[in-house]
Amino acid sequence: MVSPTKVLVVKGSRTGLGDRVRAVLGGLIYAEGADRSVFVDWRDGMYGAVGENAFDRLFELHRVTRVQAEALDEIDVEPPAWLGRIHKSMDEVYIEDGALPWVREHAVAKYSIDFGRLDYPNRTIVSWEFTQLGKLRALVPSDLRQVPGEQIERWAWHRYMKLSTNVEADVEDFFRDQTGTTVGVHIRATTEFADEKGYINLREYFRALDRLLRQHNVARIFVATDNADVLKHVLQRYPQACSRPKWFGSPGDPIHLGESCPDQAQMARDAIVELAILARCDRLVSVDNSSYSILARIMSERPPEHHVVLSARKTILARLGAKFRWLQSA
């Protein structure tokens, strides 16, 4: 029986929505396996007003018991880094601790529980990331224990999560009266992503889209991107291409970190609506190592052969920079 007094808190971090939702999926698998209630804490102001839980505006949960912030214990908490600070955001705690050069492995060890352990005696335990998914395989159906992690996350999405009613209504509006094949394409085009995970030339997206146009009666190409210049190029090239209106930062800057964004809550809603539209498309062109792309594939009910996955490649200079940052923080 789920204990209302034993809670897993899933924190948000200064990452995109894809990373955040994937962290929630891992947390939900863990919480059900450990018989814990759940509090998803997105009150940090990244996707809405500070203090408002943005998660509740965007998603609904089922098959888990949810609690409110008042149920959290500030003292009986694990990991110890959250002692007396459970009300704070991941970003606040990280800055208070000196904001060392970011190394995900170190941050996981300090600020997240070990997903391989289900018997924490503490009333409140905390996670914030999805990199420990492999430790959760014993908690999923036996036929999923040897499959790639993305398939486990897909199972978790459809088991535990769905869009909020208002977000779902926006997605339905997009597809209303639609005939023919809809192709979705997610183009990640920020300097941050290119430095950390690699780069895909726009011509590769065009080649993938051109192949799909030859193979199918494509009525629309839905474009989701974080770069206004890229969007302009795609719209100019393909007469059937379309997008939803939204705020953009400077070309190359991540939208979710844009300090000049006039409405963080609307920005988050736009991102989730676009994500859900991508997932509903008949065919999808996406990026192999972008969490936003991965989440679109996770949410999709289309078979894998309907997904064209492009591989991002890091430059030699970017690889050397990543290695240097690792050594510097060791």
N, C-alpha and C positions, 0 to 999 in steps of 0.2 A: 504493500500500500504506500502511495506517495506521501511523504511527510511534508506538511505545510510549513514546518519550522526549519527544514533542511533545504537550502536553496542554492542553485547554481545561478550566478550572475554572469551574463554574457555582455561584456563591455564592447563599446565601439572604439575604434582607434582612428588616427588621421589617415585613413585609407579610403579608397573608393567604395561605392555601394556593393560591388561584387565581392570584395574581401569581407565586408561586414556581414553580408547575408550568408556567405559560406561559413563564417565563424558561428553564426547562429545555428546553421544546420548541424555542424559538429557538436555544438553544445546540446542541441535537442536530442541527438542520438545518445549522448552521454547521460543526460538527465533522466531519460526513460530507463536506461540500463541501471542507473544508480538509485532509482526511486526518489528523485529530487524534484521539487518544484523549480520553476524558472522565472527569472526576471531579466528581460532583455533591456539593457540600459543604454539608450541613445539620447541621453539628456545633455550631451556635451555642446550643443549649439552648432555642430557641423551641418546638420540638415534641418534646422529650424531654430526657434528661440531657445536660448540657454534655459535649462530646467524643464522644458517640454520634452516628453519622450516621443521623438520622431518616429520610432518604430511602430507605435500604435496607430499612427495616421496612415501607414503604408501597407501593413500586413496584419493578418490574423493567424492565430495558432490553434491547432487542435491536437488531441491525444496527449497533451501535457497539462499539468496544473500550473497556472500562472499566479504570481503574487505581486504585490505592489512594493514600492521602495521601503515602506514602513516595516515590512517583515524582515529586513536585512539586519544581521548582527554585525556591528562594527568591530567587535573584540574577538569573538570566536570565529576567526576567518583564516583562510588559506588561499593563496600563498601569503606569507607574513608581510610582504610588501604592501598589502592592502589594509593592514592593521590600522584602525582608526580613520581610514580614508576611503571606505567603501562608497561614500556619497560623491566622491570625486571622479573625474573622467580619467581615462587612460593617459591622455595627453597631459593633464595637470600633474598626475603622479610622476610621470616620466620626467617632466621639467623640474619638479621639486627634487628629484633624485639626481639632478645634474645634467640631464639630457646628453648622455654620452653619445658618440657616433652610433648611428642606428645599425644594429646587427640583430636580425630577427631571431636567430637562435638564442642569443643572450636574453632578449626581451621575453621570449616564450618561457625560458627557464625561471625568470624572476617574477613575472606577472601572471602566469597562467598555471593552473593545476596540471598534473600529469594525467592525461586521459587513460593511461594504462592502469590506473588505480581507481577503484570504485568505492573504497571503504573509508574515505575521509570522515573522521568523526565530527568535524567542524560544522557549525550550523550554516555558515556562509562560505562558499567556495567560488572562485572567479576564473573565468577563461576569457580570451579575447581574440583567438586566432583559429585557423583551420588546418595547420600543418601537421597535427597529430592524428589525422584521420585514420592512418594505418592501425593505430592502437584500438580503434573502435570496431574492427571487423568481427570480433566475437559477439557483438551486440546486434548485428544485422542478420537477416535471414541467411540460412546456410548457402543458398545458391548465389549469394552476392559476395561471399567471403574471399573469392579469388579474382574478382573482376576489378578493372581499373577504378580508382577512387572516384572519378567523375560519375560513374554509374551508381555508386553508393550515395553520393550527394543527390543525384537525381531521385533515387528512392526516398531519401529523407525529405526533399522538397515536397513531393507528392503525398507523403505520409503526414507531415507536420504543418506545412505552411500553405497559405494562399494569399492572394492580393486582398487588400481592403475593398469594400464595396465600391467606394468612390473611384479608386484607381481602376478597378475592373470595368466600371462604366465607361471610362475614357478609352480603354482598349476595345470594348465592344463598339463604340462609336466609329473607331477607325475601320473596323472590318464590316460595318453594316453595308449591305447591298453590294459587297465585293464579289466579282466573278473573275475567273482566270487565276493564274498562279501569281502569288505574291512572293517576291524574293526579298529577304532582309539581309542587310550588310552592316556589320559593325566595324568601323574604321577607327582604330586607336592611333592618334597622331599628336602626342605630346612629347616634349623634350624629356620630361621625367621618365616616361615609359621607354623611350628609345635608349636612354642612358642605362636604365636598370634591367630591362628585359629584351631589348632589341628593336629592330626597325623593319617595316615592310614597305617597300616602294608602292606608291599608288598604282603603278602599272600592273602589279600583281593582282590587286583587287579588280582592275579593269579586265584582265584576262579571265579571271574567274567568273565575273558577271557576263562577259561576252559568251563564254561557253554555255552558261545557263540560258541565255537569250536564244541561242541556237537550238537548244534541246527542248525548250518548253514555251508554251504560250504565256509569256510573262505580261501580266496586266500592270503591275506596279513593282518598283524597286524601292523599298523603304530603307532610308539611310539614317543610321544613328552614328554620330561622331562627336568628338569633343573639340573639333577644329573647324571654325567657320570657313576658312579658306578651302579646306578639303571638301566640305559640303558644296561650296560653289562650283568646284571643278566637276564633281559627280553630277550635279543637277544640269550643268551645261552639256555634259557628254550624253546623258541618257534622258530622252524626253519623257519616259515613264517613271523617272525617279521622283521621289517625294520625301518630305520630312515633316516633323512637327515643329511649330515655332517654340523657341526657348532662348534663354540667355546664354551667350558665349563670352568667355574671357578673351584675353589676347591669344592669337593663334600660337599653339605650342604649350600653353599653360593648362594644367588640369582644371576642369570646371569646378570640382568640389573644393578646391583650395583657393578659388577666386575671391579675394577680399572685397572686391567691388560689386559682388553679386547683390542685387537689390532685394532678393527674396530667397533665402536659403531653403525654406519649406517648399516653395514652388519648384526650385531647382531639383530637389530630391524627388518630388512627385513626377516631374518631367522625365527624370532618369529612369524611374521605375516603370512608367508607362511605356517608354521606348524599349526598355528591356523586355517587357511582357509582349509587346508587338513583335519584336524579333523572335521571341519564343513561339509565337503563333504562326509565323510565316511558313509557307510551304517548303521553301528552301532557305538555307541560311549560310552566309559567308561570314566567317568569324576568325578570331585570332587564337592560336593554340595556348598562349600563356597569359592572356588577359583575363582576370577574374570576372570582368563584366561579360566578356564573350563566353567564358565557361558557364556562367550563371544562365545565360540565354539558352545554352545547350541543355543545361540541367533542367530548366523549366519547360523545355520543349517536349512535346509528345510525339514528334516526328522521329522516324528511325534514323540511325546514324548515317546511312547512305544519303540522306537528304541534307547533310551538313558538309560544307566545304570549309576545311580548317587550314588556314595559312600559318606558316611558321615564321616567327620573328627571329631575326638574327642580330646578335650583338657585334659591334665593331671590336677590333682588337684593343683599341684605346679604352672602350667602355669596360672590357673584361679586366684590363690592367687596373683601372680605377676601382672596380669592385674588390679586387684582390688586395689592393693597398688599404682600402677602408677596413677590410677584415683584419689585416695584420695590425693596423693601428689600434684597433679596439681589443685585441686579444690580451 
